[in-house]
Amino acid sequence: MFSLKNQLELRKVTISSLLTCIYLPSIVTVVSFKGLLYSVGNGSSFYILVLIFLAELLKSFYLNASNDIQAKRSKGNRIKVSDILRSFIFLLVTLFSFFIGIMLFGAPILDCHEETLMLSSLMTLLTVFPLIAHSGVEASMQQLFGMKNYGRDSITEMLVNNSIMTVCGAWIGAVVIPLDWNTPWQQWPIPCYLGAISGYLLSNVLTVFKVILMSAAQKYPVINFIVNFLNTRHHVK
Amino acid sequence: MQSWLQNRWTSLSLLIMALGGLMLFLYGFFPLKYHSGTLAHMDDLPNFIDGISIDGHEVYKTEENSVILMVIDGLRYDFVTDEYMPYTGQLLKNKSACIYVSVAEPPTVTMPRIKSPQRKKEKAQWRRTINFWRDIFAMMTGSVSTFADVALNFGAPAVRGDSVLRVAASRGRRSVMYGDDTWLRLFPGLWAEYDGTTSFYVTDYTEVDNNVTRHLDKVLAPDEKMKPSFDFLVLHYLGLDHIGHLEGARSPMIKPKLLEMDAVVKKIYTAMQKWDRAGTLIVCGDHGMRDAGGHGGASPAELLVPLVLARTPLFQCPHPAGPGPTVAQVDVAPSVAWLLNAPIPGESVGRLLPALLPSDLRQHLYLLHVLAAHNARQGVPTDAEYYKQFQRAQSQFAHYLATGQQSAAKIAKDFYEESLEAMSKYLSEQMVDLDMFAIGIAVVILYFIAITLFCITLYSLQPEQTRKTSTGHHRKSSAGLFVAFIIVLIICTIILVISCFITETKSQFCSFNSAWILVFALTACVLTMSYFIAKTAIENTKNLTTLNDFNIMDYLLIFGTVFHSWSFFGTSFIEEEHMTWYFLWNTLMLFILLRTVVVVIMYVGKMFIGATEVQEKPELYKKMDFNIGLLPKWVLLIALHRYLRTMNQTGDRWLFLPDTADWLNAPENSIYLQAHLVIGTILTLTICLWNIRYMNNVMHMHTAFTIAAAVCILCYRINTKALGSPFDDIQSWDPVTIVNFFWGVLIAQFVFEILTYIGTFKICSIHTGTSRANNKFIYNKPKAKREDYFYDPLVEEPWNLDEVKLSLARSVSHLMLNYIMLIVILLMRPHNVIMVPSVFITCMLTSKCLDHKLLDTRPGRNTDIVDTLSQVLVHLWIGQVFFFYQGNSNSLASVDLGSGYVGLREYCAVRVALRMGLHAYGGPAVAGATLFAHIATAPSWHQYLQTLWRTVNIFAVHRTYAVALYCIVTVFFRHHLFVWTVFSPKLLYDFVATVFTIQALTSIAQIVGLTHFTSWLAKTLTYKSRL
């Protein structure tokens, strides 16, 4: 759980979440003003993915940057081409498993491949990519699947929360597709796509909210009750 | 009360009471008093009016008439104008024809957009039949139909009661029909000449109408005496409705179609003018049309339909120009009957169309009298104002007949019309009247029973020790209990009686008849009993710590089950219930998948980090092995479910989409269909053979029996040409004989099993030398005697009775599972056969994955109770999911009638219903049987009984909860537009599901009873032989 012990980490978490809260809604707003919101499943909307990719990459640079000069130097030296290659291959594998998984859980099999592919790329970008950029392939997998004996810092905590909420958002988004409202956005994969984005966004908002609450709790101990409640909720998962 | 609470079958009996409550609810919702089936005769015409004699036949008689009823499907009121139908508009303008506003019934079944392959023809036919039913029924019998009429006529949609066509035929009139063949199916054998067109292709809107119009020239042409060849002609045009469904009411194609209809009207009218006898043309729509597609049905555009009446010769419409007076659809029946000089159909509640009433005052009044007297006979309360009005009118009419006073005639006419209007309204409304008091009582009963069952279930979920200790405290004398029971019973009865009188209800429930007083008393008893049981259960429920062991999947299962019943507050969630289940089931599969992955990664990680830990704990290693094996299986299972989900499109909205079953049933793909059939059958056979290991397979007799049964099924398939084979002989066999042989094999297998249990074949088995290690059904003395043997010799059994009981229960449960699987694959459609082994595989794999010990790193915890809960819920889910995979839905259209006649020569209501029920509920049945067979593999008899008790409780509480909540939903939406289409069929489905649950639990109770009985038998015999 988040702790107040490491103020630096906490600040990073807050700022990166705030950044997400700003850039993601702006992308969606711009797209919907252009009238392209209902074409997010097409290949033509690839630029959204590129934008998100760049934003996440910048965020991960910020998160990994360290004030400690020594650590910075040692880390800077350690980045290798093979690491990047490995991460890339791993991302491709994840993309493919998302693709297959989404199909297994009900996406059209014989057509709409393009749409499904876009959705799975978005999911990969929002779930696995930030984790890998932060802590490498092996560690990120173990953190994602709840290896509690690993040392988890606040940043990892946030990233794992983000990915879980993204999957939940996409999953819940699928609910509206079969309903008989006859709206244009009940097309595969728009609800899932937007659901994933809103899940991710919601998770970031919650992070900011939690940090604010925790800071407030230092002044007003009454709020501790809510913080504890939020913490226990999370531990159930 | 304690003993009631602890009895294993209390929940079963409570469930039976809940079924009683549900029946009371259904009684209130669909009262069954309706169509008495009275047939009308000419002799029924009254010959005395208040003592004054009148010649009924003479006055009633009309001139010779030919009536043409032209029904244009989807004709709405604003279509009959100069713009769309110029000729008709002209007729209306010069008063040669009258127009009325007729209010149609809301559509019963919304017509789907079917671009359908062959297989969906049947479904479409059903929808269409039910859709037309009400309109045609209303027009031809003159009475409003009810849901019960449709539901009870299931499978044989012919109208049994009286109708215009029957009275016309009895008077020797010739009826001719051209148009949709629904008419032929509704009134078989009453047509002198007909040509029914079958049209399920909505895209076809020219051919259907040409098929009707092409007969017109011939049939309208008069014979040499200038008389037409028919007396009553029905024309049904569908094209307009098809256009409306395809393109909406604003389509450019509407106008040409209406012009075509107008041309038909012109043709008929000109032909009528040439005849030497009177002709009457009635043009009407059966329902309107909305402007655009989508749901709806209550808008004026859909409900208001025109009714145009044109007569030759010499007809002047008495009504002023304008929209015309309002009439009802039921008014067509008496009008046509009178025009044909036939008596008014027995159950008609309608009136004559005002323009038809003759100008002759005597006949006019007599007709009004006949109608009023007819309506008054049909159970109008004699103390009502309109009945008195009728009597006053009658005396005025008599006065007129006696004296000829015009004023009396005028008064009589007014009085008759007033009372007729009120009586018609009363009788029509009575048909759709609900017995709210009975419904309320039924809901209360269901609600009470659900709460009681919930309390019992919670009580049963306690760990055993706590339950035992809590029993000691409350020891009340039975006499005291009895007195308490009586007192509460009296209080309940008093409350019921008071509520009866306070609400001033007219319900039968409060009529205190001999039959109903029994129901009344039973209700009071049930309420009292459930109160006592719930009270005792709450008092004794103290330790629910087991519920702390829930993991996230248990929460999902419980939440999903609870939520699903609440989702019915939305109509589309009823129509698309399968979507809810698919979503819940997918979520569960995702959770299990994630957990399996987590466990695998966790163990692999542990192996890498702390190798010593793994080496030290062999069970951890075993767990890991098991999990890694589970992962690919689970992924394959998900893929299998993905495939099965595409097999049958169901529900309402997406029904028209092509599915795998359509593809398989296409003639060019028959090889794949046969592959499905063979694979499904062989997999089932393998599973059955695998289950045989729990039975006494002496000399492999069971293997032989099972294979014989499977061969029967294959022969049946070959015989019905679902499967090709090199053996041509089989084609010539009688399918009924094959199926009978199949039943014979099953019965023989059961008898054989019981015989081996008794020990008849003991000698044989020794001779063959296959002395199996699990020589299960032989009574042994236990080797080690207990220390306290002497203290309690009666209770402590020196024989291993319990073991034998358990193995018998185990073997019979598995036998039952095998039977259900084999019977279901016999009944299933060829493409659905694959479902049966899939249910079994899903059940086995899921119950392994849901084991609480899988993830639990702390060993030695007792998770049996939580395991039971999750197992039962997940089997219920699997059953539901497969119910929908198979193509069922919550509409009557999806019931497969074909399966009811497998292996039957003639219709037999009980057998057909049983087959249809087992076919529809095949998925839930196999899942349930698998669950009970799985329970029977418990290590000890005592544990088996405990698990069984909890399982029965959970089954009962789930069923009652669903039914109680759904009843509340139905009451809530009783005036909803879709109450017939959506809510009522689901109520029937729930009823059938309850009956089947009771049946399943009863057969489990029978198995336990059988074990007790045989054990008692063996004990007495053995004691005797020892003596």
Interface residues (C-beta under 8 A of the other chain):
Chain A: M103 L104 F105 G106 I109 M141 Q142 F145 G146 M147 W171 A174 V175 P178 L179 D180 N182 V236 K237
Chain B: G294 H295 I552 S572 E576 M579 Y582 F583 N586 T587 M589 L590 V597 V598 I601 M602 G605 V635 I638 A639 R642 R645 T646 R653 W654
